[in-house]
């Protein structure tokens, strides 16, 4: 709840700079906050997965050699 209020206030302040008011800016600020609450954690999870996959790929190719498919 406090996050929505802060986002609305920031959006309103940004929108008031043009001299026409701040209702649209407040709505955009709250919408941006709602989207960011869902996108940022997902980006962290995807980034951690990518880093983990790169680490495992590098570790497996350096310790055991590249996979030649010959079974030896």
Rosetta constraint file for C-alpha pairs under 8 A:
AtomPair CA 1 CA 5 HARMONIC 6.48 0.50
AtomPair CA 2 CA 6 HARMONIC 6.16 0.50
AtomPair CA 3 CA 7 HARMONIC 6.01 0.50
AtomPair CA 3 CA 33 HARMONIC 7.42 0.50
AtomPair CA 4 CA 8 HARMONIC 5.95 0.50
AtomPair CA 4 CA 30 HARMONIC 5.43 0.50
AtomPair CA 4 CA 33 HARMONIC 6.81 0.50
AtomPair CA 4 CA 34 HARMONIC 7.94 0.50
AtomPair CA 5 CA 9 HARMONIC 6.11 0.50
AtomPair CA 5 CA 30 HARMONIC 7.70 0.50
AtomPair CA 6 CA 10 HARMONIC 6.15 0.50
AtomPair CA 7 CA 11 HARMONIC 6.05 0.50
AtomPair CA 7 CA 26 HARMONIC 7.15 0.50
AtomPair CA 7 CA 29 HARMONIC 4.92 0.50
AtomPair CA 7 CA 30 HARMONIC 5.24 0.50
AtomPair CA 7 CA 32 HARMONIC 7.90 0.50
AtomPair CA 7 CA 33 HARMONIC 6.25 0.50
AtomPair CA 8 CA 12 HARMONIC 5.96 0.50
AtomPair CA 8 CA 25 HARMONIC 7.32 0.50
AtomPair CA 8 CA 26 HARMONIC 4.07 0.50
AtomPair CA 8 CA 27 HARMONIC 6.41 0.50
AtomPair CA 8 CA 28 HARMONIC 7.65 0.50
AtomPair CA 8 CA 29 HARMONIC 5.05 0.50
AtomPair CA 8 CA 30 HARMONIC 5.20 0.50
AtomPair CA 9 CA 13 HARMONIC 6.15 0.50
AtomPair CA 9 CA 26 HARMONIC 6.19 0.50
AtomPair CA 9 CA 29 HARMONIC 7.74 0.50
AtomPair CA 10 CA 14 HARMONIC 6.25 0.50
AtomPair CA 10 CA 26 HARMONIC 7.15 0.50
AtomPair CA 10 CA 29 HARMONIC 6.72 0.50
AtomPair CA 11 CA 15 HARMONIC 6.14 0.50
AtomPair CA 11 CA 22 HARMONIC 7.31 0.50
AtomPair CA 11 CA 25 HARMONIC 4.39 0.50
AtomPair CA 11 CA 26 HARMONIC 4.45 0.50
AtomPair CA 11 CA 27 HARMONIC 7.30 0.50
AtomPair CA 11 CA 28 HARMONIC 6.46 0.50
AtomPair CA 11 CA 29 HARMONIC 4.42 0.50
AtomPair CA 11 CA 30 HARMONIC 7.60 0.50
AtomPair CA 12 CA 16 HARMONIC 6.11 0.50
AtomPair CA 12 CA 21 HARMONIC 7.61 0.50
AtomPair CA 12 CA 22 HARMONIC 4.20 0.50
AtomPair CA 12 CA 23 HARMONIC 6.22 0.50
AtomPair CA 12 CA 24 HARMONIC 7.32 0.50
AtomPair CA 12 CA 25 HARMONIC 4.64 0.50
AtomPair CA 12 CA 26 HARMONIC 4.40 0.50
AtomPair CA 12 CA 29 HARMONIC 7.52 0.50
AtomPair CA 13 CA 17 HARMONIC 6.81 0.50
AtomPair CA 13 CA 22 HARMONIC 6.59 0.50
AtomPair CA 13 CA 25 HARMONIC 7.53 0.50
AtomPair CA 14 CA 22 HARMONIC 7.58 0.50
AtomPair CA 14 CA 25 HARMONIC 6.63 0.50
AtomPair CA 15 CA 19 HARMONIC 7.82 0.50
AtomPair CA 15 CA 20 HARMONIC 7.64 0.50
AtomPair CA 15 CA 21 HARMONIC 6.44 0.50
AtomPair CA 15 CA 22 HARMONIC 4.89 0.50
AtomPair CA 15 CA 23 HARMONIC 7.80 0.50
AtomPair CA 15 CA 24 HARMONIC 7.15 0.50
AtomPair CA 15 CA 25 HARMONIC 4.78 0.50
AtomPair CA 15 CA 26 HARMONIC 7.70 0.50
AtomPair CA 16 CA 20 HARMONIC 6.17 0.50
AtomPair CA 16 CA 21 HARMONIC 4.92 0.50
AtomPair CA 16 CA 22 HARMONIC 5.02 0.50
AtomPair CA 16 CA 25 HARMONIC 7.87 0.50
AtomPair CA 22 CA 26 HARMONIC 6.08 0.50
AtomPair CA 23 CA 27 HARMONIC 6.35 0.50
AtomPair CA 24 CA 28 HARMONIC 6.18 0.50
AtomPair CA 25 CA 29 HARMONIC 5.96 0.50
AtomPair CA 26 CA 30 HARMONIC 6.26 0.50
AtomPair CA 27 CA 31 HARMONIC 6.16 0.50
AtomPair CA 28 CA 32 HARMONIC 6.00 0.50
AtomPair CA 29 CA 33 HARMONIC 6.23 0.50
AtomPair CA 30 CA 34 HARMONIC 6.29 0.50
AtomPair CA 31 CA 35 HARMONIC 6.29 0.50
AtomPair CA 32 CA 36 HARMONIC 6.03 0.50
AtomPair CA 33 CA 37 HARMONIC 6.19 0.50
AtomPair CA 34 CA 38 HARMONIC 6.95 0.50
AtomPair CA 35 CA 39 HARMONIC 6.11 0.50
AtomPair CA 36 CA 40 HARMONIC 5.65 0.50
AtomPair CA 37 CA 41 HARMONIC 7.13 0.50
AtomPair CA 38 CA 42 HARMONIC 6.59 0.50
AtomPair CA 39 CA 43 HARMONIC 6.08 0.50
AtomPair CA 40 CA 44 HARMONIC 6.34 0.50
AtomPair CA 41 CA 45 HARMONIC 6.34 0.50
AtomPair CA 42 CA 46 HARMONIC 6.19 0.50
AtomPair CA 43 CA 47 HARMONIC 5.93 0.50
AtomPair CA 44 CA 48 HARMONIC 6.03 0.50
AtomPair CA 45 CA 49 HARMONIC 6.18 0.50
AtomPair CA 46 CA 50 HARMONIC 6.22 0.50
AtomPair CA 47 CA 51 HARMONIC 6.18 0.50
AtomPair CA 48 CA 52 HARMONIC 6.00 0.50
AtomPair CA 49 CA 53 HARMONIC 6.05 0.50
AtomPair CA 50 CA 54 HARMONIC 6.19 0.50
AtomPair CA 51 CA 55 HARMONIC 6.11 0.50
AtomPair CA 52 CA 56 HARMONIC 6.14 0.50
AtomPair CA 53 CA 57 HARMONIC 6.02 0.50
AtomPair CA 54 CA 58 HARMONIC 6.09 0.50
AtomPair CA 55 CA 59 HARMONIC 6.02 0.50
AtomPair CA 56 CA 60 HARMONIC 5.96 0.50
AtomPair CA 57 CA 61 HARMONIC 6.22 0.50
AtomPair CA 58 CA 62 HARMONIC 6.17 0.50
AtomPair CA 59 CA 63 HARMONIC 6.13 0.50
AtomPair CA 60 CA 64 HARMONIC 5.89 0.50
AtomPair CA 60 CA 65 HARMONIC 7.26 0.50
AtomPair CA 60 CA 66 HARMONIC 7.92 0.50
AtomPair CA 61 CA 65 HARMONIC 4.84 0.50
AtomPair CA 61 CA 66 HARMONIC 5.02 0.50
AtomPair CA 61 CA 67 HARMONIC 7.54 0.50
AtomPair CA 62 CA 66 HARMONIC 7.53 0.50
